[in-house]
Amino acid sequence: MSENFYERWATVYDRVAGLPGLRSWRASAVDALDPSPGDTVVEMGSGTGANVPELRERVGPAGRVVGLDVTAEMLRAARRHPDRAGPGVEYLRADATRPPVRDVDAVLGTFVAGIFPDPAAAVDTWCDCLVPGGRVALLNFQRSDAV
């Protein structure tokens, strides 16, 4: 999908992301990722930062949460939420198939891998960003056997 679509989608994204079923799925993805205090966690395709409060709580004040998204309006919306900004949180405008991050403890991708032409290649790239023993957790609307 085009970046232009996501620019328009940013205005309603939080209402959809906050639906009870989706909220519980997101929490389960963060649980599966199992971030620890002091970790650096990158969320690929972070959108408006719906997962940031829980990630931030899990990594604590010594940790760091990086939201990465290609859509400027999504990142602007994320920065407007007091619970999704501040110390230990940063947002980067970048393509998640070429993330400008290295040596991170964990990568989260919620509802993003399926939008790429080659989801497996994107996830392989994310794995290359990890420290040894790093973790990746994915949440998607459809099963991806290739990943």
PEQUIWO-V451105 format. One record per residue. PHI is phi in radians with two decimals (NA if undefined). PSI is psi as a letter, one per 40 degrees, with the letter a starting at -180 (* if undefined). NEAR is the number of other ideal C-beta (glycine too) atoms within 10 Angstrom. Layout:
phi->(PHI/PHI)
psi->(PSI/PSI)
near->(NEAR/NEAR)
This chain:
phi->(NA/-1.39/-1.04/-1.04/-1.01/-1.23/-1.05/-1.23/-1.16/-1.00/-1.20/-2.00/-0.98/-1.11/-1.12/-1.26/-1.09/-1.56/-1.04/-0.89/-1.11/-1.18/-1.07/-1.23/-1.13/-1.09/-1.09/-1.14/-1.15/-1.14/-1.04/-1.13/-1.18/0.98/-1.16/-1.97/-0.95/1.58/-1.19/-1.84/-2.06/-1.94/-1.81/-1.38/1.13/-1.20/1.01/-1.53/1.45/-1.00/-1.57/-1.05/-0.99/-1.22/-1.08/-1.07/-1.08/-1.25/-1.48/1.22/-1.18/-1.51/-1.69/-2.51/-2.07/-2.05/-1.69/-2.07/-2.63/-1.48/-1.73/-1.04/-1.17/-1.07/-1.18/-1.07/-1.09/-1.06/-1.18/-1.36/-1.50/-1.02/-1.43/-2.05/-2.43/1.93/-0.99/1.47/-2.20/-2.45/-2.14/-2.15/-1.55/-2.83/-1.41/-1.19/-1.47/-2.42/-1.19/-1.55/-2.27/-2.55/0.97/-1.76/-1.42/-2.71/-2.25/-2.03/-2.33/-1.97/1.00/-2.20/-1.01/-1.22/-1.51/-1.53/-1.01/-2.26/-0.99/-1.09/-1.14/-1.08/-1.15/-1.02/-1.09/-1.11/-1.10/-1.18/-1.47/-1.51/-1.27/-0.97/1.46/-1.17/-2.23/-2.24/-2.23/-2.15/-2.33/-2.46/-1.37/-2.34/-1.23/-2.12/-1.09/-1.32/-1.61)
psi->(i/i/d/d/d/d/d/d/d/d/d/e/d/d/d/d/d/e/i/d/d/d/d/d/d/d/d/d/d/d/d/d/d/f/i/i/h/e/i/h/h/h/h/h/f/e/b/e/f/d/e/d/d/d/d/d/d/d/e/a/d/e/a/h/h/h/h/h/i/e/h/d/d/d/d/d/d/d/d/e/h/d/e/e/i/a/h/e/h/i/h/h/h/i/h/e/e/g/h/f/i/i/f/i/d/i/h/h/h/h/f/d/d/e/e/i/d/g/d/d/d/d/d/d/d/d/d/e/e/i/i/h/e/i/i/h/h/i/h/i/e/i/h/g/d/e/*)
near->(7/8/13/10/10/19/14/12/16/20/11/10/20/16/8/12/17/12/10/7/7/15/14/10/15/19/12/12/20/22/12/13/25/11/24/15/11/12/22/19/27/28/28/28/22/28/26/27/28/23/25/25/16/20/27/23/14/19/22/13/10/10/21/19/28/23/29/24/27/16/23/14/19/24/21/14/19/23/17/11/15/8/12/23/17/12/8/17/21/14/22/15/14/15/15/23/16/9/20/12/16/10/10/19/20/27/27/28/27/22/19/21/23/15/13/18/7/13/19/13/13/24/22/11/17/25/12/9/18/18/13/5/6/17/19/19/19/21/19/17/8/6/8/13/5/9/17)
